[in-house]
Amino acid sequence: MKVRWPALFTERQISKEFTRLVSKDLSKSFFEGLDGHLSKLIPLFRSKHYEDIPEMTSILESLDKDVSQFILKQSFSPQNDN
């Protein structure tokens, strides 16, 4: 298989092949698509199924902190003083 499709075995090669085929950046397309599903993914990750996983709890707490800081910055930015 590697002989027939040598460009499909490293992240860099896959990204280059994707860009060649569809003229789009793979990482950007992937993360933009993922952002579209974020509103459904976050509640899933917060579900009881994941609450006992320390790594998941840590990531969600970090996300909450980042979002809180972003909201705070936005509410006190000079652009919002209309």
C-alpha positions in Angstrom: 0.0 0.0 0.0 2.8 2.4 0.8 4.3 1.8 -2.6 1.1 2.6 -4.4 0.2 5.7 -2.2 3.4 7.0 -0.7 1.9 10.4 0.0 -0.5 9.0 2.6 1.7 8.1 5.5 2.7 11.3 7.2 0.7 14.3 8.4 2.7 16.6 6.2 2.2 14.5 3.1 -1.5 14.1 3.7 -1.9 17.8 4.1 0.0 18.5 0.9 -2.0 15.9 -1.0 -5.3 17.4 0.3 -4.2 20.9 -0.7 -3.2 19.6 -4.1 -6.6 17.9 -4.7 -9.0 20.5 -3.3 -6.9 23.7 -3.2 -7.7 24.2 0.5 -5.6 24.0 3.7 -6.5 20.7 5.5 -5.9 22.0 9.0 -7.9 25.2 8.5 -10.7 23.2 6.8 -10.7 20.7 9.6 -10.8 23.2 12.5 -13.4 25.3 10.7 -15.6 22.2 10.4 -14.9 21.3 14.0 -15.9 24.8 15.1 -19.3 24.2 13.5 -19.9 21.2 15.7 -18.6 22.7 18.9 -22.0 23.6 20.3 -22.9 19.9 20.3 -19.5 18.5 21.3 -19.0 20.6 24.5 -22.2 19.3 26.2 -21.2 15.8 25.2 -17.9 16.2 26.8 -19.5 17.6 29.9 -21.9 14.6 30.2 -21.6 12.2 33.1 -19.9 9.7 30.8 -16.8 11.9 30.9 -17.0 13.5 34.3 -14.7 11.0 36.0 -11.8 11.4 33.5 -9.3 13.9 35.1 -7.8 14.9 31.8 -11.2 15.8 30.4 -12.1 17.8 33.5 -8.9 19.7 33.3 -9.4 20.5 29.6 -13.0 21.7 30.2 -11.9 23.9 33.2 -9.2 25.4 31.0 -11.7 26.0 28.3 -14.1 27.7 30.8 -11.3 29.9 32.0 -10.3 30.9 28.5 -13.9 31.7 27.5 -14.4 33.7 30.7 -11.3 35.8 30.0 -12.3 36.3 26.4 -15.8 37.6 27.4 -14.2 39.8 30.1 -11.8 41.3 27.5 -14.7 41.9 25.0 -16.9 43.6 27.5 -14.2 46.0 28.6 -12.6 46.7 25.2 -12.7 50.3 23.9 -14.6 49.2 20.8 -17.7 48.4 22.9 -17.9 51.9 24.4 -20.6 53.3 22.0 
